[in-house]
Amino acid sequence: MGCWQRLLIFGGVLLRGGGGASVPLAGSRVLVCRRQLSGADSETLKQRRAQIMSRGLPKQKPIEGVKQVIVVASGKGGVGKSTTAVNLALALAANDSSKAVGLLDVDVYGPSIPKMMNLKGNPELSQSNLMRPLLNYGIACMSMGFLVEETAPVVWRGLMVMSAIEKLLRQVDWGQLDYLVVDMPPGTGDVQISVSQHIPISGAVIVSTPQDIALMDARKGAEMFRKVHVPVLGLVQNMSVFQCPKCKHRTHIFGADGARRLARTLDLDVLGDIPLHLNIRETSDTGQPIVFSQPESDEAKAYLRIAAEVVKRLPPPLE
């Protein structure tokens, strides 16, 4: 075995265990241990690493009854990801009434689906002890927001969050769904990686505003999905332009065509543009998403076009 070297900074003096001169340093207190590995130890460590790497990624297991999973993600919060996920789910159903669509909210810390879909209450349990999704506007919905009080913060560490995600993925009775739209939390952390590695995902939709700050994180989100072998279907440029309701003047508040430039850089498609419009915000806040409540509006039609573009790019469904 190799020897241990102890570095102790105490009272402004560095004491080196195992021989060596003392060196005066700043008056702070730190303890650092450094291990020198022998040749045998180093080889053992290499073998252990190789053994761990050989296990590979967790084996993906489909969600029972679900043919295709579409994740809606963004690198940064506040870019309209949940609004896009809700209206995408409704647009998928509106474009083809023969398709059954579900909506899963895995944003444990900030679930938005209950309010946007005008749903409250706790899920009932099936005979097999699985949670039954709540239903509104023809969309089956599940969210952590159904399991906690609306105003209660979820103050959980990582392991508890991952346990909750596992339950949302595996302990819900979805019945038979053609599409399950998953509203992901912002960022590229444990939840995104866990979902991507544990279930087969047909494709990811990245939502961003045209603003440079948002695009930096959107790029990270797209690259993360590529690293875990999830197809990126394209980008949605949200809040692309504001049109004054009185004079009709158009203003690019967050910049113009930033998502299109990023799409070219990443060799991706722009699935569509969603304007910054009062109706989208108001209908979301009142729990009557614009695709449902104002299906003939220009804003709703933009979501319908995006849903059609998503379907075009999906691989064949699981049977």
C-alpha positions as CSV (number, residue, x, y, z in Angstrom):
1,M,0.0,0.0,0.0
2,G,1.2,3.5,-0.6
3,C,1.8,6.0,2.2
4,W,-0.5,8.8,3.3
5,Q,0.7,12.3,3.2
6,R,-0.9,14.8,5.6
7,L,-1.0,18.5,4.9
8,L,-2.1,20.4,8.0
9,I,-2.3,24.1,7.8
10,F,-2.7,25.3,11.3
11,G,-1.9,28.7,12.9
12,G,-0.1,29.9,9.9
13,V,2.4,26.9,9.7
14,L,2.3,24.0,7.2
15,L,3.3,20.7,8.7
16,R,4.0,17.9,6.2
17,G,3.6,14.4,7.6
18,G,6.0,11.8,6.3
19,G,9.0,14.1,6.1
20,G,9.6,17.4,4.5
21,A,10.2,21.0,5.8
22,S,7.5,23.2,7.2
23,V,6.5,26.2,5.3
24,P,4.7,29.3,6.8
25,L,1.3,30.0,5.2
26,A,-1.7,32.3,5.7
27,G,-3.5,31.9,9.0
28,S,-6.4,29.5,8.1
29,R,-7.2,26.0,9.0
30,V,-7.4,23.3,6.3
31,L,-6.9,19.6,6.4
32,V,-6.1,17.8,3.1
33,C,-5.2,14.1,2.7
34,R,-3.4,12.9,-0.4
35,R,-2.9,9.2,-1.2
36,Q,-0.1,7.9,-3.3
37,L,-1.1,4.7,-5.0
38,S,1.3,1.9,-5.6
39,G,1.4,0.2,-9.0
40,A,-0.8,-2.6,-7.7
41,D,-3.4,-0.2,-6.3
42,S,-3.4,1.8,-9.5
43,E,-4.0,-1.3,-11.6
44,T,-6.9,-2.4,-9.2
45,L,-8.5,1.1,-9.6
46,K,-8.3,0.8,-13.4
47,Q,-9.9,-2.6,-13.4
48,R,-12.7,-1.3,-11.1
49,R,-13.4,1.6,-13.5
50,A,-13.4,-0.7,-16.5
51,Q,-15.9,-2.9,-14.7
52,I,-18.2,0.0,-13.9
53,M,-18.0,1.3,-17.5
54,S,-18.8,-2.1,-18.9
55,R,-22.2,-2.1,-17.3
56,G,-23.3,0.7,-19.7
57,L,-26.4,2.8,-19.3
58,P,-29.5,1.5,-17.5
59,K,-31.7,-0.7,-19.7
60,Q,-34.6,1.3,-21.0
61,K,-38.0,0.0,-20.3
62,P,-41.1,1.5,-22.2
63,I,-43.9,3.0,-20.2
64,E,-46.7,0.4,-20.4
65,G,-49.4,1.4,-22.9
66,V,-47.5,4.4,-24.3
67,K,-46.4,4.2,-28.0
68,Q,-44.3,7.4,-28.3
69,V,-42.8,9.8,-25.7
70,I,-42.1,13.4,-26.7
71,V,-40.1,15.5,-24.2
72,V,-40.4,19.3,-24.2
73,A,-37.3,20.8,-22.6
74,S,-35.4,24.0,-22.3
75,G,-32.0,24.9,-20.8
76,K,-33.4,27.9,-19.0
77,G,-36.6,28.5,-17.1
78,G,-39.1,31.2,-18.0
79,V,-39.0,30.7,-21.7
80,G,-42.5,29.2,-22.1
81,K,-41.7,25.5,-22.0
82,S,-44.7,24.4,-20.0
83,T,-47.1,26.6,-22.1
84,T,-45.6,25.0,-25.2
85,A,-45.9,21.4,-23.7
86,V,-49.6,22.0,-22.8
87,N,-50.6,23.4,-26.2
88,L,-48.5,20.8,-28.1
89,A,-50.4,18.0,-26.3
90,L,-53.7,19.7,-27.2
91,A,-52.6,20.3,-30.8
92,L,-51.5,16.7,-31.3
93,A,-55.0,15.6,-30.2
94,A,-56.7,18.3,-32.3
95,N,-54.8,17.4,-35.5
96,D,-55.8,13.8,-35.2
97,S,-58.9,13.0,-33.1
98,S,-58.1,9.3,-33.3
99,K,-54.9,9.7,-31.3
100,A,-54.9,9.4,-27.5
101,V,-52.6,11.9,-25.8
102,G,-51.2,12.2,-22.3
103,L,-49.3,15.0,-20.5
104,L,-46.7,14.2,-17.8
105,D,-45.2,17.0,-15.7
106,V,-41.9,15.9,-14.2
107,D,-41.0,19.4,-13.0
108,V,-41.1,18.4,-9.3
109,Y,-40.1,21.7,-7.8
110,G,-42.4,23.9,-10.0
111,P,-45.3,22.0,-11.5
112,S,-47.4,24.1,-13.9
113,I,-49.6,21.6,-15.5
114,P,-52.4,21.5,-12.9
115,K,-53.1,25.2,-13.2
116,M,-52.7,25.4,-17.0
117,M,-55.0,22.4,-17.5
118,N,-57.4,23.6,-14.8
119,L,-57.1,20.4,-12.7
120,K,-57.1,19.8,-9.0
121,G,-57.4,16.9,-6.7
122,N,-55.5,13.6,-5.9
123,P,-55.3,10.8,-8.4
124,E,-57.4,7.7,-7.7
125,L,-55.7,4.3,-7.5
126,S,-56.5,1.5,-9.9
127,Q,-57.0,-2.1,-8.8
128,S,-53.3,-2.7,-9.5
129,N,-52.4,0.2,-7.1
130,L,-51.4,2.5,-10.0
131,M,-52.3,6.2,-10.0
132,R,-55.0,7.2,-12.6
133,P,-54.3,10.4,-14.5
134,L,-56.7,13.3,-14.2
135,L,-58.5,14.2,-17.4
136,N,-59.4,17.5,-19.0
137,Y,-59.9,18.7,-22.5
138,G,-59.4,15.1,-23.6
139,I,-55.8,15.0,-22.3
140,A,-54.8,12.6,-19.5
141,C,-52.5,14.5,-17.1
142,M,-50.2,13.5,-14.2
143,S,-48.1,15.9,-12.1
144,M,-46.4,16.2,-8.8
145,G,-48.8,19.2,-8.3
146,F,-51.6,16.6,-7.8
147,L,-49.7,15.1,-4.9
148,V,-48.8,18.1,-2.8
149,E,-50.6,21.3,-1.7
150,E,-50.6,24.0,-4.4
151,T,-48.7,26.5,-2.2
152,A,-46.4,24.0,-0.5
153,P,-42.8,24.1,-1.6
154,V,-41.2,20.7,-2.4
155,V,-38.0,20.8,-0.3
156,W,-36.4,17.6,-1.3
157,R,-32.9,16.4,-1.9
158,G,-31.9,14.6,-5.1
159,L,-32.7,11.0,-3.9
160,M,-36.2,11.9,-3.0
161,V,-36.7,13.8,-6.3
162,M,-35.5,10.8,-8.2
163,S,-37.8,8.5,-6.3
164,A,-40.7,10.7,-7.2
165,I,-39.7,10.7,-10.9
166,E,-39.6,6.9,-10.8
167,K,-43.1,6.8,-9.4
168,L,-44.4,9.3,-12.1
169,L,-42.8,7.1,-14.8
170,R,-43.7,3.7,-13.5
171,Q,-46.7,3.9,-11.2
172,V,-49.3,5.6,-13.5
173,D,-52.0,3.8,-15.3
174,W,-52.0,5.6,-18.7
175,G,-54.2,3.1,-20.4
176,Q,-53.4,3.2,-24.1
177,L,-51.7,6.4,-25.4
178,D,-50.4,7.2,-28.9
179,Y,-48.4,10.2,-27.5
180,L,-47.1,11.1,-24.1
181,V,-45.8,14.7,-23.9
182,V,-43.4,15.2,-21.0
183,D,-42.9,18.6,-19.6
184,M,-39.3,18.5,-18.3
185,P,-37.8,20.9,-15.7
186,P,-35.3,23.5,-17.0
187,G,-31.6,22.6,-17.0
188,T,-29.6,19.5,-17.8
189,G,-29.5,17.7,-14.4
190,D,-30.4,14.5,-12.8
191,V,-34.1,14.5,-13.9
192,Q,-33.3,15.0,-17.5
193,I,-30.6,12.3,-17.5
194,S,-32.7,9.8,-15.5
195,V,-35.8,10.2,-17.8
196,S,-33.6,9.9,-20.9
197,Q,-31.9,6.8,-19.7
198,H,-34.8,4.9,-18.3
199,I,-37.5,5.2,-20.9
200,P,-37.3,5.2,-24.7
201,I,-37.9,8.7,-26.0
202,S,-39.1,9.3,-29.6
203,G,-37.8,12.8,-29.7
204,A,-37.1,16.1,-27.8
205,V,-38.5,19.5,-28.6
206,I,-36.3,22.4,-27.4
207,V,-38.0,25.6,-26.5
208,S,-36.2,29.0,-26.3
209,T,-36.8,32.7,-26.8
210,P,-34.6,34.4,-29.4
211,Q,-32.5,36.0,-26.6
212,D,-28.8,35.2,-26.5
213,I,-28.9,34.3,-22.8
214,A,-31.7,31.8,-23.4
215,L,-30.1,30.4,-26.5
216,M,-26.8,29.6,-24.6
217,D,-28.8,27.2,-22.3
218,A,-31.0,25.9,-25.1
219,R,-27.8,24.7,-26.9
220,K,-26.7,22.9,-23.8
221,G,-30.1,21.2,-23.6
222,A,-29.9,20.0,-27.2
223,E,-26.3,18.8,-26.8
224,M,-27.3,16.9,-23.6
225,F,-30.0,15.0,-25.4
226,R,-27.6,14.1,-28.2
227,K,-25.1,12.7,-25.7
228,V,-27.8,10.4,-24.2
229,H,-28.9,9.4,-27.8
230,V,-32.3,11.1,-27.8
231,P,-33.3,12.5,-31.2
232,V,-33.8,16.3,-31.1
233,L,-36.8,17.0,-33.3
234,G,-36.2,20.7,-33.5
235,L,-36.5,24.1,-31.8
236,V,-39.5,26.2,-31.0
237,Q,-38.8,29.9,-31.1
238,N,-41.1,31.2,-28.4
239,M,-42.0,34.9,-27.8
240,S,-40.6,35.5,-31.3
241,V,-42.2,38.9,-31.9
242,F,-44.7,41.3,-30.2
243,Q,-47.3,43.1,-32.2
244,C,-49.0,46.1,-30.7
245,P,-52.8,45.5,-30.6
246,K,-53.5,49.1,-31.4
247,C,-51.0,50.2,-34.1
248,K,-50.0,46.7,-35.2
249,H,-46.3,47.6,-35.0
250,R,-44.1,44.6,-34.6
251,T,-41.2,44.6,-32.1
252,H,-38.7,41.9,-31.5
253,I,-38.4,42.3,-27.7
254,F,-36.0,39.4,-27.2
255,G,-34.2,39.7,-30.5
256,A,-34.9,38.4,-34.0
257,D,-34.4,34.9,-35.3
258,G,-31.9,33.8,-32.6
259,A,-33.3,30.3,-32.5
260,R,-33.0,30.0,-36.3
261,R,-29.3,30.9,-36.1
262,L,-28.8,28.3,-33.3
263,A,-30.7,25.7,-35.4
264,R,-28.4,26.2,-38.3
265,T,-25.4,25.9,-36.0
266,L,-26.7,22.6,-34.6
267,D,-28.1,21.3,-37.9
268,L,-31.6,21.3,-36.6
269,D,-35.0,22.5,-37.8
270,V,-37.1,25.3,-36.4
271,L,-40.5,23.7,-35.8
272,G,-42.2,27.0,-35.6
273,D,-42.5,30.5,-34.1
274,I,-44.9,31.5,-31.3
275,P,-45.5,35.2,-30.8
276,L,-45.5,37.1,-27.5
277,H,-49.2,37.6,-27.2
278,L,-51.5,38.5,-24.4
279,N,-54.0,35.8,-25.3
280,I,-51.5,33.0,-24.8
281,R,-50.7,34.3,-21.3
282,E,-54.3,34.9,-20.2
283,T,-55.6,31.5,-21.4
284,S,-52.7,29.7,-19.7
285,D,-53.3,31.5,-16.4
286,T,-57.1,30.8,-16.5
287,G,-56.6,27.1,-17.2
288,Q,-58.1,27.3,-20.7
289,P,-55.1,26.8,-23.1
290,I,-55.4,28.7,-26.3
291,V,-55.5,25.6,-28.6
292,F,-58.6,24.6,-26.7
293,S,-60.3,27.9,-26.0
294,Q,-59.4,29.9,-29.2
295,P,-58.7,27.2,-31.8
296,E,-59.2,29.6,-34.7
297,S,-56.8,32.2,-33.5
298,D,-53.4,32.7,-35.2
299,E,-51.7,31.7,-32.0
300,A,-53.5,28.4,-31.8
301,K,-52.8,27.7,-35.4
302,A,-49.1,28.2,-34.8
303,Y,-49.2,25.4,-32.2
304,L,-51.1,23.2,-34.6
305,R,-48.5,23.7,-37.2
306,I,-45.7,22.8,-34.7
307,A,-47.5,19.7,-33.7
308,A,-47.8,18.6,-37.4
309,E,-44.0,19.2,-37.8
310,V,-43.3,17.1,-34.7
311,V,-45.3,14.2,-36.0
312,K,-43.5,14.3,-39.3
313,R,-40.2,13.8,-37.6
314,L,-41.1,11.1,-35.2
315,P,-39.8,7.6,-35.7
316,P,-42.2,4.7,-36.1
317,P,-44.1,4.1,-32.8
318,L,-43.6,1.2,-30.4
319,E,-46.1,-1.6,-30.9
